[in-house]
Amino acid sequence: MSRRPPQQPVTHVPGLSADGVNVTGVDAAERRARAGWSRLAEPADPVATAMIAELGAVAAWDAVCTSTSPVLDRFRARLPEVIPDRDLDIAARLGVRVLCPGDPDWPGGLNDLAAPPYCLWVRGSLALGSALSRSVAVVGARAATPYGEFAAFDLAADLAEQGVLVVSGAALGIDAAAHRGALAAGGPTVAVLAGGVDRPYPAAHRDLIDQIAQTGAVIAETAPGGAPMKVRFLHRNRMIATATQVTVVVEAGLRSGSRHTASTAAAHHRIVAAVPGPVTSMTSAGCHEMIRSGMAVLVTDAADVRELLDDYGSPAAGVIRRGPGRPEDEVAPADRGVYDALPLRTARPVERIAATAGTSVADAQVSLGRLLMSGHAIRGDRGWRRGTPGAS
C-alpha cells in the first residue's frame, strides 16, 4: 500500500495566484513538498537536509513517502499525519504565505546555513527579502532588568526611525522590548517563532505578535500548529542570526540562548555587538565576556550599531565619537607647551612665556609665530596672550 498521504483540494496555494499561476518563482509541486517536509522533519534534520540537497525537495518527498529504507524510519511515526495540501489550505485561510528557496522574497542570508529551513511560513505582508537586506537582530535575556528593557526599547526605536528593520524572537524580556520599541517608532519588525505562526508563544504576547504581523512579519519554519519545543528555539536562533547583518545582545548570562545566537552569527561572518551593563549584574555577564573575548563589539546606542551596519559589506562610515571641541585640539604637539603658557588676558613677554613652557626663547618665538598664524596667539604692545581661532 502506498505511504503517500492523500491529496486534498486546495482553495489557494500560498505563493500562487488564484488561477494557479506561479507568482513567486517556485512551482506548486516544490511548495507542497517543502510544506510537507516542514511538518514531517524537525528543523535542520540531517537526513532530510541531505536528501533535499541531493534529490531536490520533490523527489526527496516522493522517496520518503514510498521508500522502505531503514534510514527513513525516523519519519515513519509522523508520516501518516502529514498532509501538505491541508496545511497549505489552512495557511491560505489564515492569510499565511509559504516562502521557499528560489522565491524572490526568500531571505538570502538563510542560504548560508548548512541546513536552511525547508520553507518559511510567513504571517504578514512585509517584503522580507528587501526588508532584511538592512536589518539588525536585537536579542537578550528573558529575565531582563529594567535597564536592559529600556536599552533594548530605545535602541530598537532609534534603529526603526532610521529605516533599519529590527528582528527578534518575541520572547519575554529583551525580545519583547525590542519589538515594542520598533513598533513605537512606527517601523515594521519581524518576529521569528519556534512554533507555528498560528501559535503565539508565549501566550501572553498574543496581542504583541498580532501587532507585529499587521505591519511587519511573523515567521516560522515549522508548519501551522507546530509546538514551540525547546530544541526548536535553538534552530529558531540560527535564523535570527543569519537573516540579519548585525546581532546585538542586550543582557545575557554566561549561558544563554542569546549567546548561542551571537555565536551562530559570528560563525557565519555576521557582525556581533553587545550592550554593556553594570559590572555587578550577572544578567550582563555574558555581554561583558563576549566583549572581553573579542567576539562582540561594544555598542551603547543606535549610532554605534549604524556604524557597524554601514560597515557590513561596504566602506566603513568612519564616524568617531568625540567630546566638545576645544581650541587647543588643533594645536600641533610641538607648540602645545608654549600655547599652554600663554595667559588668557594679560599679555606677557616672550621671555616669561619661554620660562613657563620650559623651552628656549628662540624655540618659543618659532612656536608663537605658528600660533599667531593659526589664530591661537595674539601679539600686543606688552607681549603675547592666548587667541581664539576664527574670532574677528
N, C-alpha and C positions, 0 to 999 in steps of 0.2 A: 504494500500500500504506500502511496506517495506521502512523503513527510511535508510537502509544500503546504503551507497554510492556505485555506480557502481565500479567494479574492472576493472583495465586496465592491459594489458600485460606489464611485466617489462623486460627490456633487461638484467638487472643485479641488484639484490638486494644487496645494500651495506651490508657487513658482511657475504655474501655468495660467494662461488666461482662461476665461470661462468656456471657450470653444476648444481648449486643449492645446493651444499654440504655445510653444516654448518661448518665454519672455526673459529668461534669466541665464540661458547658456547650458543648462543641464537638462537632459530629456527625462520623461516621466519614469522610464524604467530605472534609470540611475537614482532618481529621487526616491522611488519606492524602495529600492534595495537598501539605500543608506538609511532610510527611515526604519526599515526592518532591523538593520544592524544596531541602530541606536537603542532599540528595545531589547534585542537579543543579548548583546555582549556588553560587558562593563566598559566604561571609557578606558582607552589605551590598552585593551586586552591584547596581549602579544600575538595570539593565534589569529584573531580577527584582523588585526592590523597587517600581519604578514600575508594573509590570504587576499585581502583587498589590494595590497600593494602588488602582489604577483598576478592575480587574476582579473582585477577590477571589481568594483562593488557588485555589479550584476551577476557576473559569473561566480563570484565567491558566494553570493546569496543562493544562487541555484545549487551550488555544491553543498552548502550546509543543509539545505532542505532535502537533498536526495542521497547524500553520501552516508555510508555506514562505517566510515573510518573511525577508529577509536580516538583519534586525535580530536575529533569534534564532539566527543561525549560531553565535554564541559557545557555544551549548548543545548543538550537534549531536554533537560527539565523545562526550560523556558520555551522552547520552540513551538509547542502546540498552542501556546497562548499569544504568539506574535502574529498579528495580522496588520501588515503595513498600511493597507488601504483604509482600515478602520482608524488607525492613528492619524493618517493624513486627513480623513474626513472630519475627525474631531478637531484637528488643528484648524481646518478651514472654518468650522463653526465658531471657534474661539478667536478667530482673526489672527492666528499664529502662522508665520511664514516658516518654510523649511529651506535653509540655505545649504548648499553643498559646495565642495571644492570645484572650482570652474565657473561658479556663478559670479557675475560682476560685483556683487555686493559681499562676497566672501571676504572675511578679514585676512589679508595676506600674511600677517605675522604668524598666524596659526600654522602655516605651511612649514615653518622652521622646526616644528615639533617632530620628533621621531615617530610619534603616534598621534597624529592630529585627530580631531573629532571626526566621527563618521559623517555627521551633519550637524547643523545648528537649528534648534527650534527657537524662533525669534518672535517675541511679542512686542509690538511697537513698530512704527513706520520709519524710524531713523535709518538713513542710508549708511549702514555700518561700514562698508568698505572705505568710503571717503571720510567719514567722521573719525574713524580710528586711525587715519593717517597722521593725525596730530592729536595724540591722546596721552594721558597720564593716569596711571593706576595709583590710587591712594588707599592704602590698607593699614591695618593695625589691630591692636588688641580689642577683644570683645569687652573685657573688664577694663574699659578705658577710664581715665581720670577726667575731671572737668577740664584740666589743662589740655589733655590730648584731644578731647572732643572739640574744644574751642579752636585749637591749632588746625585740626582737620577741616572743620567747617570753614574757617577763614581762608585756608589755603585753597580749598575746592571752589569757594565762591569767587575768589580773585582769578583763578585759572579760567573758570567758566566765563567771567566777564571779558577775558582776553581771547575768547574763542577756542579754548582748549577743552577737549572732551575729557570728562572725569569718569573713570571706570573703577568699580569696586564690587564687593561681593554681597551687599545688602545685609550683612551680619550686624549683630548688636555692636555698640561702641563706635569705633573709628569709622567702619564702613558706612554705617547709617549717617554719621555726622558729615562725611564727605558727600554722600548723595544729597543730603538736605542742603548743604552749602551750595552745591551746583544748582539745585532747583531754586533756591532763594535768589540766586543771581540771574535767574531766567534762562539758564543754559540747560541743554539736554545732558543726561548722564546715562550710563549703561550699567546694569546690574547683571552679574554672572552668577547663576544659581547652581547649586549642587544637585538639585532635584529637578522635576519638570517645571516648566514655566507656569503651569496652572496650579502649582503647589507652593504658595508663598512660604518662605522659611527665613527667619522664624515667623510664626503665625502673627505675632504682634506687629510685624512690618507689612501686613497685607495692604494697608492704605498707602504706605510709602512706596511699595512695589507697584501698586496700581498707578500712582502718580508718575513714577519713573517711566512706565510703559506709555503713558499719554504723550510725553514729549520726547522721550529717548527710546530705550530698548531694554527689554529683559530677555536674556538669552540662556540657553542650557543645551548640553549635548545629550542629555537623556530624554527619552520620549515623554509626552504628557503623562502625568500621573506618577512618574518616577520618584521614588523616595529619596530624600537627601541623606543617604547613608554616609557614615564617617569617611570611608575611603574615597568617596566621590568629592569630598571637599578638597583633598589634595589634588585630584585631577582638575577640579574647578580652578585651583590656584594657577596651574600651568597655563590655562587660557588667559587669565588676567595678566600674567607676566609677559606673555609673548604677543598678545594682541595690541599692546601698548608700547610706546618707545621708552618711557621712563616709569619706574616704580618707586613711589615714595612711601616709606614706612613711618607712620606716626604712632609711637608707642608699641613696643613689642618686648616680650620677655625673652630670656635666653633660649627657651624652647617654645616656639610658637609657629602657627600656620603662616603668619606674616613673614617670618624669616625664611620659611620654605618658599614662599612666593618670590622673595628677594633673591634667594639662591638660584631659583629657576630662571629669573630674569637675567642674572649675571651670567649664568651658563649659556644663555642664548644671545649674549652680547648686547643686552639692553642696559641702559643706564640705571643704576640703583642709587637712591638717595634716602637719607634718614633725617628726621627732625630730632634734635637733642632735647632731653628733658632734664629735670633736676637730678643731680648726681646721687641723691638719696632714694630715688624712685626705682624700684625693681621693674616697674612697668616700662621704663625706658632703657633697661639694662641691655636688651637686645639691640636697640638702636645704637647705643654707645659702643657696643662690641663691633658692630658692622662698620662704624666709622673708624674705630681704632685699628681694625684689621685691614682697612683699605677697600673693603667690599662696597661701602656706600660713601657717597659724598654728603657732607653736612649741608643741609638747607634749613632756612628759617622762614621763608615766605615764598610767595608765588614768583617774585622776581628771580630768586635763586633757581627755581625749577624751570622757568622760562629760559634761562641761560643754558641749562642742560638740554632742554628740548631743542633749542636753536642749534645746539652743537651736535645733535643726532643726525648724522649723515649730511651735514652742511657746515660751512665755515662757522667757527665759534663766534658768538655775539661779542665777546671780549669786553663785557661790561665789568668794571671793577668798582666795588663799593668803597667810597671814601667819606671821611668826615667833612665838616665845613672847610672850605678853602681858606688859607691864610696867606698873607703877602709873602712870608718867608719861604713858602713852598717852592717858589720859583727862583730862589737864590741858590747859586752854584755852591757846592760844598766848600770850594776854595775861598769863597767870600763870606761864608756863614759867620765865622768868628768876628770879623770886622762889622758885619751887619748887626750882630747881637750887641756889639759895643756902642752902637750909635744911640744917643739919647733920643727920647721921643719929642721933647720940646726945646730945651735949652741947648744951643749948638756948642760943640766942643772942638778944640783944635786937634789936628791930626795926631800930634804927639800923645795926647791923652787917650785918644781912641786906640792908637797902636799899643800903648801900655796896657789898656784894659783887655784888648784882644790877645795880648801876649805875642805880638809879632813886631817886625821892624817897621820903622816909619816908611821906608821905601815900599815894602810889601803892602802896607796899609793904604798908601796912596794909589797903588795899582788897583786894589780891590775897590776903593772908593770911586775910582774912575768908572769901573764897570757898574757899580751900584748907582752912580749918577745917571748913566746912560739908560738903565732899566727903570729908573724912577724910584728905586728903593732908598736912595740917599739924596739929600738936598744940601747944597753948599751955600753958606751965607757969609756975611762980613766977619762973624765971630767964629766960624768953623762949620762943622758938619752935624747934621741931625737926620733922623730917620724920615723917609718919604713914603708916599702912598702911590704905587704904580697906577697910572691912568687918571690920577686926580688932576684937575685943571689948576 
